[in-house]
Amino acid sequence: MSKLKIGVIDLVSKAPKDTLWARIMHANLASIMPQVVATWCAQEGHEANLVCYTGREKLDQELPKDVDLVFICSFTQAALLAYSLSNYFRSKGIVTVLGGPHARCYPDDAVKYFDYVLGFTNQELIRNVLDECAPRKPIGLHLSANRQPVSLPGVAERWQFIEPTLKKAPFLKMVPMIGSMGCPYTCSFCIDSEVPYQPLDFDLMKEDLRFLQAKFKNPLVGWHDPNFGIRFKDYMEAIAEAAPGGRVRSIAESSLSILTEPHLKVMKENGIIAMLPGIESWYEMGNKSRANRVEGMEKVKQVSAHVNQVFEYIPYVQTNFVLGLDSDAGAEPFELTKRFVDSSPAAFPGYSLLTAFGEAAPLNLQYQREGRLIPFPFHFLNNHLAMNLKPKNYEWVDFYDKVIDLTAYTFSRKAIYNRMKASSNFTAKWMNVMRAISSEGYGRLRFFRKVRKNLVEDRQFRAYFEQETNVLPDFYTNIIKNDLGKWWGWLPEGALHHEPNAYLKKIERDHRLERLRKSS
């Protein structure tokens, strides 16, 4: 096998971004799998170069040059940029491969624009792609392993690809690590809802934590586990052995059910400084928040008391909510969230609009059968720029009125002040303020108000939301053109649109074929 020159592109951003949040945080949002793929390529004897696009670089100057093959890792919101880049590279005879969440969620769309599209990915699958490395047109090849990999290269093995990205971070430098795949919970909207939970090698985890202490004083780790600490005792013992006394600081996403007071004491001892628990709903998924027998205001009180207890041990907490779930109706869900904001003022609420990402979750089949999906371009599918299914219990203007009201309440001057006052940690104070006044707070509020205004004043805009037309409003097209810039010219024909019911159509086709096979 000849030695290949390989480029790996991690699309953290979908467009140029020079906001305060992008400057501080985007380099810290690098994905693990692009680093893993680059490491596997190097282990197979090839020359690999990784580029992490944070939105602050001049992308055309950062792109790998003189390569035989390019891997691109993309979330769905960056899919159009990924498609443009693939078109650019393929025009030069370079083979392209797509991986990451978008490849898992929308494989049937992605194969139209890439030579290979990868679902679950292990080293053997990468080896097969490298061995073949052939252009495939007009339709690429969709490949997937049977399950998530059982092992991944650790931080030390990936360091040559981690270090250049960390240098882009001005002062907060977060090293990506992962200790487990999948999740034992089955949240109906989640991409990991059907991925079996499996821990990775705890001995490798300890080696990596020791490695980082040789590189940094008090290193900061961002755990990419879908749900951190499921095997709590094993995790904490590994961290305590390799980094005693909290020598390594950690940020992780977990469920409140894991954050019992005995666990919180141990986490504090082991340097856990921030947690991102999912509350999601005041009516559903109580098993994640140890509130499975209560809902409504009773759940608010119970969860709020629990979150306030977490702050006794962990200085930063982001609580995650999903707005527009089918269990929501009327003003109550939004008003309950306001009461939570008042009762747990130190917590930073993260709001997501319910979004159906292709094949990500079985529940999406139900939405497609009900005919509720709206074909918003991928560019807007990031949980806040667009809700791509019609709410079950709200009209659009009413829904946006309530989202705007809640967002304005959460990021009002009073709420920002209360959040800052309630936070005992200096870093937590400035992080909360920065997030509130940047694109995550004020920025989203401005965008929601524009959408609401167009829903009222623009007949074609409203018709698109009501599924009366598939003609994309100029409002959205212009945003894409502006964001992509020169890459708009490389966007393949047809890429702006996708079949929102592709998952259902594929399932129905497979069922028909199976019936034919059995009857023949």
N, C-alpha and C positions, 0 to 999 in steps of 0.2 A: 504494500500500500504506500503510495507516494505521500510525502509530507504536505499537508494543506496549510494555507494561511486562512485563519478563521477570525471573523469579527463577531463580537457579542455585544448587543445594544440593550441596555436596561432603560426603558422609557418610564422614568419616574414622573415626568411632566408631559403633557400632550401639546404644549405650546410654550413660547417664550414667557418666562415669569421672572419678574425682578422685585416682587413684593418683599416686605420684611419677613413674612413667614417662609417664602421660598428661599431667601438668603440663609436663614438660620436652620430650616428643617429639611429641605428637599434632599440634600445629600445624605441625611440620616434616614431617608425612606427607601433606600436602595433595597432591591429584592435579593433573596438568597439564591434562588435557582439560576439566575444568569451567572453568578459567581461559581456555582456548582458545575454548570455546563462548561464554562471556560476551563475549570480545573480538570474535568473529565477529558476534554479535548487535549489539553496539555499532557495528561497521563497517557493518552493514546499516541503520543509522539508528534502532535501537530503544534503549530505556532498559533497561540490564541491571544487576542487583544480584546479587553472589555472597555466599553464606553458607557458610563452612567449619565444619561441626559436629565439634568435637573431643571432645565428651563432657563438657566442663566448663561449657558454656553452658546456660541454660534454653532448650531448643529452641523451645518455643512462643513465646517472646519474640523469638527470632532469625529466625523464618521471614519470608520476604518477604511484604509485604502489598500489597493493591490491585494485583495483577498479573493479566495475561491468560494467561500461560503459565509453567510451571515445569519446568525441567530438573533431574533428580536423577541424580547419579553415585553408583553403589554397587558395592562388592564384594559377593559372595554372602552373606557373614556379616551384612551390613546390609540384606539384601533385604526382610526382614519390616518393618523400620522404614520402608524406602522405599515398600513397599506401603501401609502405614498412612498415610503422608504423602500419597501419591497419592489415596487414598480421601478423605482430608480435603479436599484441594484440589478434587477433582472434585465433591464435595458442594456446593462454592461456585461451580460453573460454570467452574472454571479448568482449562485444558488441561494435561495432564501428559506429560512425556517422560522415559524412562529411558535412560541411557547407562552406560558403564563395563563392567567385567568381567562382572557378573551379566547384563547385557543380551546380551552375546556368548555366555555359557555356557547361559543358560536363556531364550531368546527366546519359546518357545512357552508357557511359564508366565507370563512377564512381560506378554505382550499381554493377558492377562485382567484386568490391574489398571492398565494405562497406556493412554493414547491413542496414543502412539508409543513404539516400542522400537527403539533404534539399535545396529547392529553397527559395522562400520568406518564412521567418520564424517569427512566433509570439509565444507568450507564450502558447497559446492553443496547437499549433503544438508540441512544446517541451514537454508539459504535456502528450500528447498522446504517444510520443516516450518513455518517462519515465515510463508510465503506462504499456506499452507492454514490452519494453526492452528485445527483444528476438533475437537470431541469425537468420539470413535469408540467406540461401545458396541454390543454387549457385548464385542466383541473389537477390540483396538487394531491398529495397522498396524506391521508389522516392516519396517524399512528398513535397507539396508546398502550402502555403496559397494563397488566391486569390490576395493579394496585400501586399505591404510592411506594417509592423506594424504601427499603428497610434500613438503609444507611446512607449518609451523605458525607462528603469531605468536610472536615472541621475547619475552624477558623485559621489554624496554622497552615493547612493546605491551601486555603483560599486567600491567604494574606496578600499575595502579589496582586490580587484583583480587588481586595478590600481597601488597601492603603491609598491608592490614587483617588478613590471616591471620598474617603475620610478627609483628605487634604482640601476638598472643596468646601467642607463645613468650617465656618469661621471660628467657633469656640466650643460649641456643643457637638461632641463627636461620639456617635452611638454605633457600636459594632453589632451587626445582625447575627443572631444565633437562633438555633431552633433545637428543641429537645423532644418534640413529639409531632406526629402527624394525626390528622383527623380529630374528631370530637365525639364524646359519648352522648351529647345532647342532639336532638333531632329538630332543631328550629326549622320550620317548613320553608323559610325563605333563604336559607344559608347554603353556600356552595359546599360546606363540609358536613352537611346534614346526613349524607349517606357514605361518608368516608370513615371506615373503621378506625378507631383510636389505636395508635401504636407508639410507644415510647422509642426513642433512639438510644444510642449507646451512652450510658452515663459516664463510663470511663473516659470516652472521648470528650464529653462535656467538661470533665475535670481538667483534662489536658489543655483544652482551649482556654479555660479560665486562668490557669497558671500561665499560659502563653501571653495572655493579654496583660497580666500584671507585670510582665517583663517589658511590655511596650509602653504602658501608661501608668501613671499614678492614679489610683482609684478609677479604673476604666468604667465606662458606661455601656451596658449591654441592652439591646432591644430584642426581646424574645419574640419570635415570629410564630410561636405555637398558636394554633386556632383557639386553644383553651389551656392556658398555662397552669401547671401544678396539679394535674389530675392525679398523678402518682406523687402526692405531696411529700411524703416522707423521703422517697428516693431523690426527688429534686433538691430538697433542702439539705439533706445529708451530703449530696454531691457538692453543692455550693459551699457549705460550711467546711468541708474538708479541703477544697481547692482554694477558697478565698475566705478564710476565717475572719470574723469580726466585721463583716460587711465591706471587705476591701474592694469588691466589685459591686457597683451599683447596677440595679436592674429596673427595666420598665417592661410590663407584660400586660396581655389582655386575658381576662379571666372571668368567671362567673361569680356572682356574690355568694353562691352556695359554698364555694371553696373558702371564702374569706371569713371563716369563723374566728372568734377572738384568740383561741389557742394558736391557730395558724398565723394570724396577724402578728402575734408576738414573735414567732419564729421568723416570719418574713422580715420584720424590722431588724432583727439580729443579723439577717443575711443580706442586708443592703437593698431590699426592694423599696424603691422610692416613688414609684408611680404605678397605678393599676387602672385598667380600662374595662370595668365590668359592664356586661350587657343587661339592661333592665328591659328594654324593648317595648313592653306594653303593660298597662295597668290591668289588663284582662286576660292576657295569655302568658304562657311560658313561665309560670310561677316557680317551676322546679329549678330554674337558673338563679332565682333570687331568694330561695328558701321561703317563698310565699305562695306555695301552690294551693293553699286552702283559702286564700283571701284574694279579693280584687277590689278595684275602685279605691275609695279613700282609705280603707283599711290597709290596702297594700301600700299606698303612698306613705302612710305613717310608719308601717313596719320597715319598708325599704329605706326611708329617710333616716330612721334611727340607726339602721345597720350601716348606711353610708357614713353617717356622722361618727360611728364607732371606728370605722376604717381609718378615718382621719386622725385618730389617736395614735396610729402606728405608721401610717403611710402618708407622706405630705401632699401627694398629688393624685387626684382621682377624676377620671372622665367617665361619666355615666352615659351609656348609649341607648337611644330610643329610636323606634321606627314609627313614623307618622303615616297614617292612612291604611293601617291594617283592617281587614274585613271585620274584625271584632269592634272597631271604633265606630261610633255614631254620635252625632250632635256635638255640642261644645264640651261635654264632660271630659273626654280624654285630654284635651288641651288645657282645660282649667285645672285638672289634677296635676298635670306636669308643672304648671305655674306654682301650685302649692308645694310641689317638691322643690322647685327652685328656691322658694322662700324658706323651706324647712331645712334644706341642706345647701346653704349659700356658698360653701367652699367648693362644691363639686362643679366641674365644667360639663354642661350638658352637650352631648353630641347628637344632633338630630339628622336622621336619614329619611328621605321619602321612600316609601315602599317601591321597589324596583324589581322587575322580573328579568334576570339575566339569562336568557336563552335556556340552555340545558342545565343550568346551575343547580336547580332543585326540582323535585317531583311536583311541588305545588304549582310550578309554572305551567304544567300540562292542564291543570284545572282552569287557570286564567285564560289559556288559549282556547280551551273548549267553550268557555263562556264568552269568547269573542271580545275580551276587554283590552287586548294589547294595542298600543299605539306605536307605529314604527318610527319613533324618534331616532335620529342618527346616533350611532354609537358615541359620538363626541360628547353627548349630553347625559350618558348613562353612568353617572358617578354618585348616585344617591341624593343629589340635591339640585342639579340643574334641570332635571326632568323626572317626572313620575310617569313611567311608560305603560301604566295600566289605569283604567278609569276607576276611581274610588267606588267602592260598593255602596256606601251610605252618604255620599256627599255630591253635590253639584260642584263644578270646577271653581266658580267664583267664591262660593261659600268655603270650599276647602282652602283656597289660597288666602282668603280673609283670616281664617283661623291659624294657618301656618305663619302668616305675617305677624299676626297679633302675638303669638307665642314667641316668635323670634325677637320681635321688638321688646317684649317684656324681659326675655332672657338676657338681652344685650343692651338694656337701657343703662343710663348712667348710674341709676340707683343700684341695679343688679351688679354692674361691674364693680362699683364701690363696695357693695356688700361681699362680693366674692373675694375682693382683694383684702378687705378687713378680716374676713373669716379665715384666710389662709395664713398659717404661721410661718411658712417657708418663703424666703425671698424669691427663689426661682419660680415657685408656684405662682406667686403674685404677678411677676412680670409675664410669665407664660400665659396666664389667663387674660391679662389685659391685652397682650399682643394678639392673641387669637380672637378676642372680641372685636377689636377695632380693624382687623384685617379682613381678608376675603371670607373667612369662616363665620364671622359675625355680621359686621356692617355690609360686607360684600354680598353675602347671600340675601340679606334683607333688601338691598337695592335691586337685586335680580328678581326676587319674588314679586316686588312691587311692579317691575316692568311687565312681568308675565301677567299679573292681575290686570294691569291697565290694558294690555292688548286683548285679553279675554273679553273685556267689556267693550272696547272701542273698535276692534278689528274683526270684522265678520269672518274673514277667511281663517284668521288665527283661531277663533273659537270653533269653527267647523272642523279644523284639524284635530283639536282636542276631543270633539264630540264624535270623531270617526266618520264624519260625513264626507271627508275628502282625504286623499293621501298626498295632496300637494303640500310640500313643506313650506311653511311661512318664510318669507324673506328674512324675518328677524333671526331665525336660526341659521339659515344659509350664510348670512353676512357674518355671523359670529365665527362660523367654521372657516370661511375665507380669510378673515382677519387673523385667526389663531394659527392657521397653517402657513400663511405667508407664501413664500416661494414654493412650499410643498403642496399647495393647492393645485398647482399646475401638474404635479405628478400623481394626483389622486386618480386611481383607475376609473374608467367609465363604469357607472353603476354602483360604485362603492358608497355613495351617499345614502343609498337605500338598501334595506335588507328585508327579508321575509320574517315578520315577527312571529309567525306560527310555524316556523320550520321544525321545531322540536316535535310538535304534535303531528305534523305531516309525516315526519320520519317514523315515529312510533306507529302510526296507522299503516304506513307502507310496509314496515317490518311485520306487522300482524297479518296483513294480507298475504305477504310472501310465505309466512309460516303456515297459514291455512292452506295455501296452494300446495306447499310441500307435503303436508300431511294427507291431502286429498289425492295426491298423484301416486 
